[in-house]
Amino acid sequence: MKILTLHCDYITFQANKKAFKDASELTEDEKKEHTVKECLVILTAVESGDGQKEFDDMIAAIKKTASDVKTQTLVIYPYAHLSSNLAKPAVALEMLKQAESDLKKEYKVTRAPFGYYKTFELKCKGHPLSELSKQFGGIASSSSQVKSTPSVEKELTSDDIKRLLHEMNATKLDTSKLKDNDHRILGQRLELFGFNEVSPGAVFWHAAGLSIYNRLVELARRMQDERGYEEIATPQILNTALWKVSGHWNHYKDNMFITSYETRDMGVKPMNCPGAMLVYKSKSRSYKDLPLRMSEFGVVHRQELSGVLAGLFRVIRFTQDDTHIFCTEEQIESEIRGLLELIDFYYKKLFKFDYHLELSTRPEKFLGTKEQWDYAEHALESALKKAKATFKVNKGDGAFYGPKIDLHIKDSLGRSWQCGTIQLDSQIPARFDCTYTGSDGKEHTPLVIHRALFGSMERFIGILLEHTNGNLPLWLSPRQVRIINFTDRNTKAAQKVHAELKKALPLMKIDLDLRTDTVQAKVRDAELLKINYIVVVGDKEEKSKTLAVRPRGEKPKFGVKLATFSKELEVENRIV
């Protein structure tokens, strides 16, 4: 049994048509559109083999989550997409009815129609407990697994290999319900990235997509180098003892991938913070070393149910542009203000996003004392006010180790996404016994500012693709210039232009299309790939030693000198 619980401001749903022919007929009330406000939505998939134990575990988990988010209003929402191993409809329906009956003893419960396609809209609150996925049954604990004698696998036949390859290649994107500017469609059309069930929720970056990714990393590195950051890299798999020390084990283990090595339980890292703590502790530190700014483009993994994966927006494997700033109390304000300035540069000036800031305060479950939290919240609020930043307070939505400033941006559909974050933490450095020698000669615990500006590199790229409809600025574009010969007799001239541009601009993405096709067809293909500049070399250009240059979305410009064009490209290709 699998569930995904969503703490929502509201959910609106209405049944449309039967998903299978034997589905029960709806009552007049069930046919109506229903809206439930301030509720916990439980997306539910009953699986083959589910019994009383799985049912009881599910009910207990729902009650705990409802208690954690402080709601008495529940919506049981059948959601078959969470599983590929579904129980028979009659069995699933009976379990859902029983769940409704049992939960109604303590809660106000609404159950959405079973066996019907439904339109629905919801608004998730976005705090740490607002999205939780659970699976009951079918999972063996890594610590309780008994090692068996390795089985001997028979050698695969050619038919076996063909079958497996067919299964691997069966991953296809259903575009029927997606808008034309959906990043998944753009990713496919522009050959940027793909997904495959051999690694669910993980991106297969193609060359063009990886070019975008790397260019953003280059931007971040440049900004960080200018501001005195040191880049580090920490392991992917770490002993669970580390996660117990950090506090993540008690607060986050359900979302972690757990494995084992010899006799040790190991966790695939869902965040980068503990690794940075160990790097800090690798030597003695003085107040003269602070602020110490560490950056890491860390790959993390977080368990998600397959049914909630959504292109680049929601993945299992992703990269965070993490930094950890170790500082004193006196340095907090200046560091936070510097980060707010960088946020404004990234999102407002460079990428032209609308964004807002939220100050998230102490959650119900937290590390440390209320006094420590009061101090940290005041420090962040003071920095925001002195920076004259507009923000709203999001009560109870802080991380378990400290309050935070979250950056929310609007995508092309007006949806709000939490991307960047600034978190002030006094708990984790204390738990790791991180210290520095102060000017008084005594040992002190540094504060740590956790900061990610892109947040998830994958999610940011997805939002940016939709925001621009794939029309990326030259410095970020994976295909910047294409040289096209007008006819075969202009081939050598086009090759010469390509060679001279590449020599002048060796780092730019400049390609050459010499196909024996019409120039109209080649131009159209280049436009579909959203190439920034299309350069055509024909008889006229060859004779005058000029170029016909078509900027993306504009009319062509004739008589352009190659040297002039090269200089303009060089300037435009600069990141800032």
Buried (B, 14 or more C-beta within 10 A) or exposed (E): BBBBBBBBEBBBBBBEEBBEEEBEEBEEEBEEEBEBEBBBBBBBBBBEEBEEEBBEBBBEBBBEBBEBBEBEBBBBBBBBBBBEEBBEBEBBBBBBEEBBEBBEEEBEBBBBBBBBEBEBEBBEBBBBBBBBBBBBBBEEEBEEEEEEEEEEEEEEEEEEEEEEEEEEEEEEBEEEEEEEBBBBBBBBBBBBBBBEEEEBBBBEBBEBBBBBBEBBBEBBBEBBEEBEBEBBEBEBEBBBEBBBBBBBBEBBBEBBBBEEEEEEBBBBBBBBBBBBBBBBBEEEBEBEBBBBBBBBBBBBBBBBBBBBBBBBBBBBBBBBBBBBBBBBEEBBBEBBBBBBEBBBBBBEEBBEBEBBBBBBBBBEEBBBEEEBBEBBBEBBBEBBEEBEBEBEEBEBBBBBBBBBBBBBBBBBEEEBBBBBBBBBBBBBBBBBEBBBBEEEEEEBBBBBBBBBBBBBBBBBBBBBBBBBEBEBBBBBBBBBBBBBBBEEEBBEBBBBBBEEBBEBBEEBBBBBBBEEEEBEEBBEBBBEBBBBBBBBBBEBBBEEEBBBBBEBEEEBBBEBEBEEBBEBBEEEBEEE
